[in-house]
Amino acid sequence: MEFFAQGSNGLEYLPAFATSLAVGLLVGVERERSPAAKAGLRTFALVSMLGTLLAMLSDRMGSPWILASGLVTIGAMIISSYLDDDEDEDPGTTTTAALMLCMGLGAIIWYGYSTLAIMLAITMTILLHYKPELQSMTKSLSRSDLQSMLQFAVLSFIILPILPNQEFGPYETLNPYQTWWMVVLISGVSLAGYVALRIVGQRYGAPLLGFLGGMASSTATTMVYAKHGQDRGMLNMAVVVITIANLVVLLRLSMVSGFVSPNILPHLLPVFGCGLLLGGLGAFYLWRGMGKSNAELPMPEIKNPTEIKIAVGFGLLYAVVLLVAAWLSDVAGSRGLYLLAFVSGLTDVDAIFLSSLRLFEQGKLMADQAVLAISIAYLSNLAFKFGFVIVIGGKELAQRCALGAGAVALGVGVGALLF
């Protein structure tokens, strides 16, 4: 059987082997730094090119067993090299897996998946390089944090797939699958902020704590720091955390919009962009004026966003708000929807936000109506949390927070009127 076409010397395949060489060298450089690793720079480069060569042979000869047997042989060789060394306590499973994966990457390069192979090689190298950080992160997670992740897996991969993807109820707005998908999406974003907040904690100061607190729960973060803002030693820090936490809500809503309704982004982003710009300037001014503080940063007590009770409660709230929004939009026009946005936004901006996006996707709302409803809900929610600052934190904290809150409110309001 002829491997190459007539008149060809096979040099046209050199780019594939060059790519596999680069992939092997990339991973090998990282493994070379590990004292326990029995495979380094040269081994990974050779194994990656071997994967490409065996894939070529399997392809040309029509036998997948050539590639399979090569993978088994490489795995057996590297495992045996660790078994022969009694003094090494490290079983070398990570290097073994990396070496076999590297050979697999070399194989898929032959089959035309070079970009995917390079992306996977970079990802693998990152995982190998940041071993201490990943181990530290897992150790910092508590049992409840792991339960949160398992609960999110239940919400996403057990409950969601079995729900019917069909419209029910008045105005054909209630879709169990779509409703629970909103629950999964909001829970996922909140869980990411929740876990990151637990891992990062107090180590990187007020700005990052405000950012993560806003991703997890801006309301809880506002309440906690409004209370601590009564202490003059923590006043400036509390102002910065509260301001950033409420500013981040715009970023979080923008991210969710990209998943739920990408078509509305050209209309929504200019409005949120104005809020982020002015609010960001206000937050930066407050942060610059905060000065150095040795006070310990308190952690906001945020409930696990993936608890079944919380998830079901949000799902019911979303369904009710969606149904009422569709009804008000039908009988009272946009004014009824705006009133609902103001009232429901006081306590929860996510429900009316997702409802507006859903109605927009169904063609029951124009883009400008949906954006204005979302803007009203956000401003209503911001005003509600500012009320917390006044009642819990006192006059001085409220005066300091007014700059950041006023800046973001002005940006959103101006953006909603202009765009």
N, C-alpha and C positions, 0 to 999 in steps of 0.2 A: 504494500500500500504506500502510495506516495504521500509524504507529509506536506510537501509544498507544491504549489502550482508550477506547471511547466515554465521554465525560464526564470524561476524565482529562487533566490538563495536564502530566503527566510528573514532577511534583514528588516523587512517591514514590520516584524514582530518585536523589534528591539524596544520600542516605546513601552510595550506592556511589561517587558522584563525590567526596564529602567524604573518604571513606577513601582513594581514589586520590590526592587532593590531599595528604593527610597523609603517605602513603608517599613521594610525590615530594619533599615538603619535607624529610622525614627524610634521605633520601639526598642531596638537594641541599645541605643545610647542611654535610655533610661535604665534598662536592666543591667548595664555595665556598672552602674553606680551601686548596685545592691551586692553586698559581700556574700550573701547566701545564695545568689543566683548562679546556677551552673551554666547558664547560657547568656552570652553577651552580644556585643555588637556584631561580630562576624557570624555567629550562629544564627541570629535572627535574620540577618540579611540573606544568608544561604538558604534557610528554611523557607523564607518568603518566595525567593526565586524558584526553589524546588516545587513549591505549590503551583506556581505558574507553569513550570515545565510539565509536571504531572497532569495538570488540567489540559494542556495542549495535547499531550500524548493520549489522554482519555478521549478527548474530542476527535482527534484524527483517527484513532483506532476503533472508536465506537464502543469503548468498554469503560464504564464508570469505576470498575474495580481497581484500575490502576491508581486513580486518585485516592480511593478509599484505603487501599492497602498502604499507600505512602503515608497517609495520615495516621493509621494505626501504628506503623513502624516508627515514625517520629515520636509518637506518644509513648510507646514502649521504651524507646531508647532514653528519653529524658527522665522517665520515671525510674528506670533501672540505675541511672547515674546518681540519683538521690538515695536509693536503697542500698547502694554499695558503700555509702559514706555513713558509718555509724556515729561519727562524732557530731554530725550536723543535726541539730534538733529541729530545724525548719524542714518540713516535708517537701517544700518546693512546689506546692500545688498551684500557686499563683503563676510562677514562671512556666510551669507545664501548660497551664491553660492558655497563657499568653503566647507561647510558642506554637501551640496547635491552632489557635485563632489566627496567628500571623501566617501560617501555612494556608489556612482557609482564605485569608484575604488575598494571598498571592494567586489562589485558584480563581476567585471571582474576578480578578483583574483580567485574566485571560478571556473570561466570558463577557467582557465589556462593561463591567461595573467599577471602573477605576475611581470615579468620584466617590461612590459609596465606600469603597475600600479605604480611600484616604481619610474620609470622615470618621470611619470606625477606628482606624489606626490612631488618629489624633485623640479620639475619645478614650481608647484603651491606654494610651500613654498618660493621659491626664489622671485616669484612675490609678495607674501604677505609681505615678509620681506623688500624688497626694494621699498616700497611705496613712501617714500620721494624722493628718487633718480629718480624714474620713473615720479613722478609729476614734479620735477624740469626739467627733460629732455623735457617733453611735453611743458612746459611753455617756454622753450628756443627756440622751433621751431617756425619759422615765418610762415606767410601765404604762402610765396613762397616755404618753405620747405614742407609743407603739399601738395601743388600743385605738387611738385616733386614726392611725393609718389603716388599721384593719377595718374599722367602721367605714372609712371612706371607700375601701375596696368593696365592702358589702353594698354600699349605696350605688357604686358605679358598675360593678360587674355581676351582681346578683339580682338586685331589684330592678335596675334600669332596663336590662334586656328583655324581661318578661312582661313589661307594661305594653299595652296596645298603643300603637302609633296611629290614632284615629281621632277625629274631631267629635265631641259630644256637647250636649247642652245648648242653651240659648246662644244665638249668634255664632254657633259652632266655634267657640273659642277655647273650650276645655279639651286639652289633649293630654292624657296621662303621661305618655312618654315625654312629650315636650316639657310638661310641668316638672317632672322629676329630673330631666336633663338640666333645667335651670337650677334645681336644688343641688345637683352634682357640681355644676359649674361654680356657683357661689360658695359651696362648701369647700371645693378644691382650692379656690383662690384664698379663702379665709384660712384653710388648713396650712397652706404654704406660709402665710404670714405668721400663723400661730407657732408652727414648728421652728421657723427661722428665729422668731422672737425668743423661744426657749433655748435655742442653741447659742445665739449671739449674746443674748442677755444684755449686760451693762457694759460690755467690753469696748464698744466703739462710740460711746457718747450719745448725746441727746438727739442729733439729727437722724441717725440710723434707728434709734429706738422709736422715734416718732414715725419714721417711714414704715417700719415693721408693725408698729401698733396700729397705724392706719390701714395697712393691708389686712390685719386680723380683725380688728374692731375699733373703729375710730370713736365710737360712743364710749366703750369701756375705757379706752385710753384717755379720753377727755375727762371722764368722771374721776379716774384715779389721780391724774395730775392736777385737776382743779382742787382736789382735797389737799394734795401736797403743796400746792401753790400758796396755801395760807402761811407756810413757813417762808419768811423773807429770804433765808439762805437758799431756798430752792425756787424762788419766784421766777427768775429769769429762765432757768432751765425748764420749768413747767410751761412757760409761755411758748418756748421753742418747740417742745414736744407736742403740745396741743395744736399749734399752728400747722406744723408739718403733717401731723396725723390727719387733720381734716383736709389739707391740700392733697394728700395722697389719694383720697377718695375719688377725685377726678381722674387720676391715673388708673385706678382700679376699674372704674366704670368704663373707661376707654378700652382697656384690655378686654373686658367682658363683651363689649360691643363688637369687637373684632371677631369673636366666636359666634355670637348670636345673630348679629345683623351687620355684616361688613358694608352693605349698601348705604347704611346711614352714616358711616364714618366721615365722608366728605362734608356732611352737614353738621355733624356733632363735634368733630375735632376742632374747628375754628373757635367754637364757643368755649370748649374746655381749654383750648390753648390759651385763650385770653385770660381765663381764670388762673391757669398754671403760671403764666408769665407774671401777672401782677402779684399773685399770691406768693410765687417763688421769690420775687424781689422783696416782698414784705418779710418773708421767712428768713431770707439772707440778712436783711438789716437787723432783725431781732437776734439772729445767731451771732452776728459780729459784735453786737452789744452785750452778749451774755457774759463774756469774760470767762476766766477759768474758775472752775468750781470743784472742790474736793468732796462735795456731798454725794452720797451713794444714790444711784438712780433706782427708784422703786420700779418694780415690774408690775405692769397692769394685770389684774386678775381677769383673764379672758376665758370664757367657757369654751369647751371643746366644740368647734363648729360642726363636727360630723356625728354628734350624738343623734341617735334615731329620733328622739323626742324633739330636738331642735330642728332637725331636717324636715320632719313631718309638719311641724308647726309652720316653718317657712313655706313649705309646699302648699299648705292650706291657705296661708295668707296670700301667696302669689295667685292662686286660683281665684280667690274671692276678689282681689283687687282687679284681676284681669276681667272677670265677669262684670263687675261694677263699672269698670272703665269702658267696656264695650257698650254697656247699657246707657251710661251717661253720654257717651259720644253719639249714640243714636238718637236719644230723646232730647238732649240739651245741647248738642253740638260740642265744639271745642271748649266752651266756657265750663261745661260740666266736668270735662276731663281735667281742666286746669284746677278746678276746685278740689277734685279728688287728689290730684298731685300734691296740692298744698297740704291737705289734711293727712294723707297717708305718708307723705314725706317727713312729717314731724318726727315719727318714731322709726321708720324704716324706708330708706330710699331705694333699696334693691327691688322691692316688690313692684312699685309703680314704674321703676326704670325698666325692668324686664317686661312688664305688661305693655308699656308703650312701644318697646321694640317689637314685641310679638304682634301687636295690632298694626304696626307699620309693615311688617313682613306679610301680613294677611291683606294688605291694601285697604285697611279700614281707617288708617291715619295717614295724612300727608307728612312728609319729612319735617317740615317746619313746625307742624303741630306736635309731633313726637319730641322734637328737640326742645321746644318751649316747655312742654310738660315735664321733661326730665330736668330742665334748668330750674323750674319752679320747685320741683321736689327736692333738688339738691339745696337750694337756697333756704327752703323751709326747714330741712334737716339741719343745716348749718346754724340757723337761728335758734332752733330747739337746743342744740348742744351749747351754743353761746349762753343760753339761759341757765344751763347747768353751771357754766363758769361763774356767772353772776351769783347764783344762789349758793353754790358750794364753795367757790374760791374767794368770793368777796369782791369789793369794788376795785381794789388796786390791780388784782389779777385780770379782771375784766377789762380795765382800761388798757393794760398792756396787750391783751389778746385782741382788742378791737382793731388794731392796725392790720394784723394778719388776716383776720376774718373779714374786715372791711375791704381789704385789697382783693381777696379772691372773690368775694361777693360782687364787687364792682366789675371785675374782669368777666365773670360769668354773665352778669346782667348786661353789660355793654356788648359782649359777644352775641347774646341771644337777640338783642335789638338790631345789631348790624348784619348778622348773618342769617 
